[in-house]
Amino acid sequence: MDLSGSTVLVTGASSGIGRETAIFLSALQAKVVLTGRDAERLERTASILSGVGHKIAPFDLGRTDEIPGWLKRLTLETGPLAGLVHSAGVQTTLPIKFVTQDKAEQLLRVNLLSAIMLMKGFSQRDCHAMDSSVVLLSSIVGIVGRSSTPVYAASKAALIGLMKSLAIDFAPHRIRINCVAPGYVETEMLAEYRELLPAEQFEALEKAHPLGIGAPSDVANAIAFLLAKTGRWITGSTLVVDGGYSAQ
Ligand SMILES: NC(=O)c1ccc[n+]([C@@H]2O[C@H](COP(=O)([O-])OP(=O)(O)OC[C@H]3O[C@@H](n4cnc5c(N)ncnc54)[C@H](OP(=O)(O)O)[C@@H]3O)[C@@H](O)[C@H]2O)c1
């Protein structure tokens, strides 16, 4: 896998899977554009990347209607993107009786609507390079059921539908698009989830992964494989990276 000469935008690059992906892509010689809301955290990720020419671009992806214009202005500075990894996301554990329309809309805005608008932006002329590749972070809970997380699960399942439709529309333009669906991975998001669960329930969650809980690098490797030439004939797919969680 070699990404020299490629500029890749990574959302959620200040934390967890996005941060690890940015680090790995830079080791593969990509120029990485890092986005998230918190400039300081993005600077911290940027400071540990390999190579030169990386850029931070703080932006709140909740401002969905502004995304296409933001991407257009950004790519005027960076040049067309050869890759986009959409790792920004929020998770809530909220049984359906506690779901309010407001909370559901907030989550769907960051996890799903942002992806739709990013794809609208990415498809604009001069925003993407010839032979580019997109990876959306879905989740295993968008594929197999898990209790008490209906809105998050819906957002992650919807990303797969979005990705499949766009795979067909984008193919003539030489843009590939795929999802990666991780099981539970040791990140800040999981740390928050761990706080909510009684210890024995977290232990059961760990045991539900035959290979144990994942590391962010396990997911970053899969993302890079899809972005690089190794994925040149893969589009419209969901790569499950879950330590065997969904094999049972
Ligand atoms: N960890 C897991 O077990 C797991 C499993 C399956 C799928 N996933 C998915 O993988 C992706 C990454 O998860 P993670 O565990 O790495 O999460 P994380 O550590 O909580 O990081 C989330 C990232 O999203 C960014 N973000 C959140 N809201 C944003 C907004 N409104 N605008 C821009 N950026 C925003 C955060 O940056 P700022 O706060 O600085 O804005 C942060 O960089 C998510 O889509 C998640 O659903 C995770």
The ligand as a Tripos MOL2 file, in Angstrom:
@<TRIPOS>MOLECULE
LIG
   48    52     1     0     0
SMALL
NO_CHARGES

@<TRIPOS>ATOM
      1 N1        -15.0930    2.8170   18.7940 N.am      1 LIG1
      2 C1        -15.9230    1.8690   18.4180 C.2       1 LIG1
      3 O1        -16.1000    0.8500   19.1300 O.2       1 LIG1
      4 C2        -16.6520    1.9580   17.1010 C.ar      1 LIG1
      5 C3        -17.3010    0.7900   16.6290 C.ar      1 LIG1
      6 C4        -17.9740    0.8570   15.4160 C.ar      1 LIG1
      7 C5        -18.0250    2.0310   14.6910 C.ar      1 LIG1
      8 N2        -17.4030    3.1390   15.1770 N.ar      1 LIG1
      9 C6        -17.4850    4.3580   14.3570 C.3       1 LIG1
     10 O2        -16.1790    4.7710   14.0140 O.3       1 LIG1
     11 C7        -16.1210    6.2010   13.9610 C.3       1 LIG1
     12 C8        -15.0080    6.6930   14.8660 C.3       1 LIG1
     13 O3        -15.2790    6.2840   16.1870 O.3       1 LIG1
     14 P1        -14.2430    6.5430   17.3780 P.3       1 LIG1
     15 O4        -14.4450    5.4590   18.3510 O.co2     1 LIG1
     16 O5        -12.9190    6.8330   16.8170 O.co2     1 LIG1
     17 O6        -14.9060    7.8790   18.0010 O.3       1 LIG1
     18 P2        -14.2720    9.0140   18.9400 P.3       1 LIG1
     19 O7        -12.9760    8.5920   19.4900 O.co2     1 LIG1
     20 O8        -15.3600    9.4240   19.8650 O.co2     1 LIG1
     21 O9        -14.0290   10.1790   17.8710 O.3       1 LIG1
     22 C9        -15.1050   10.8070   17.2520 C.3       1 LIG1
     23 C10       -14.5770   11.8700   16.3260 C.3       1 LIG1
     24 O10       -15.6880   12.5130   15.7020 O.3       1 LIG1
     25 C11       -15.4920   13.9150   15.7420 C.3       1 LIG1
     26 N3        -16.7850   14.6010   15.7550 N.ar      1 LIG1
     27 C12       -17.8400   14.3510   16.5690 C.ar      1 LIG1
     28 N4        -18.8230   15.2220   16.3150 N.ar      1 LIG1
     29 C13       -18.3830   16.0380   15.3210 C.ar      1 LIG1
     30 C14       -18.9280   17.1520   14.6370 C.ar      1 LIG1
     31 N5        -20.1570   17.6380   14.9200 N.pl3     1 LIG1
     32 N6        -18.1950   17.7470   13.6710 N.ar      1 LIG1
     33 C15       -16.9540   17.2930   13.3700 C.ar      1 LIG1
     34 N7        -16.3770   16.2590   13.9910 N.ar      1 LIG1
     35 C16       -17.0760   15.6360   14.9560 C.ar      1 LIG1
     36 C17       -14.7110   14.1470   17.0340 C.3       1 LIG1
     37 O11       -13.9530   15.3330   16.9720 O.3       1 LIG1
     38 P3        -14.2880   16.6750   17.8360 P.3       1 LIG1
     39 O12       -14.9480   16.2350   19.1000 O.co2     1 LIG1
     40 O13       -12.9790   17.3350   18.0290 O.co2     1 LIG1
     41 O14       -15.1800   17.4390   16.9340 O.co2     1 LIG1
     42 C18       -13.7720   12.9460   17.0370 C.3       1 LIG1
     43 O15       -12.6190   13.2150   16.2880 O.3       1 LIG1
     44 C19       -17.5010    6.7110   14.3830 C.3       1 LIG1
     45 O16       -18.2580    7.0110   13.2300 O.3       1 LIG1
     46 C20       -18.1060    5.5240   15.1120 C.3       1 LIG1
     47 O17       -19.5130    5.5270   15.0590 O.3       1 LIG1
     48 C21       -16.7130    3.1270   16.3560 C.ar      1 LIG1
@<TRIPOS>BOND
     1     1     2 1
     2     2     3 2
     3     2     4 1
     4     4     5 ar
     5     4    48 ar
     6     5     6 ar
     7     6     7 ar
     8     7     8 ar
     9     8     9 1
    10     8    48 ar
    11     9    10 1
    12     9    46 1
    13    10    11 1
    14    11    12 1
    15    11    44 1
    16    12    13 1
    17    13    14 1
    18    14    15 2
    19    14    16 1
    20    14    17 1
    21    17    18 1
    22    18    19 2
    23    18    20 1
    24    18    21 1
    25    21    22 1
    26    22    23 1
    27    23    24 1
    28    23    42 1
    29    24    25 1
    30    25    26 1
    31    25    36 1
    32    26    27 ar
    33    26    35 ar
    34    27    28 ar
    35    28    29 ar
    36    29    30 ar
    37    29    35 ar
    38    30    31 1
    39    30    32 ar
    40    32    33 ar
    41    33    34 ar
    42    34    35 ar
    43    36    37 1
    44    36    42 1
    45    37    38 1
    46    38    39 2
    47    38    40 1
    48    38    41 1
    49    42    43 1
    50    44    45 1
    51    44    46 1
    52    46    47 1
@<TRIPOS>SUBSTRUCTURE
     1 LIG1         1 GROUP 0 **** ****
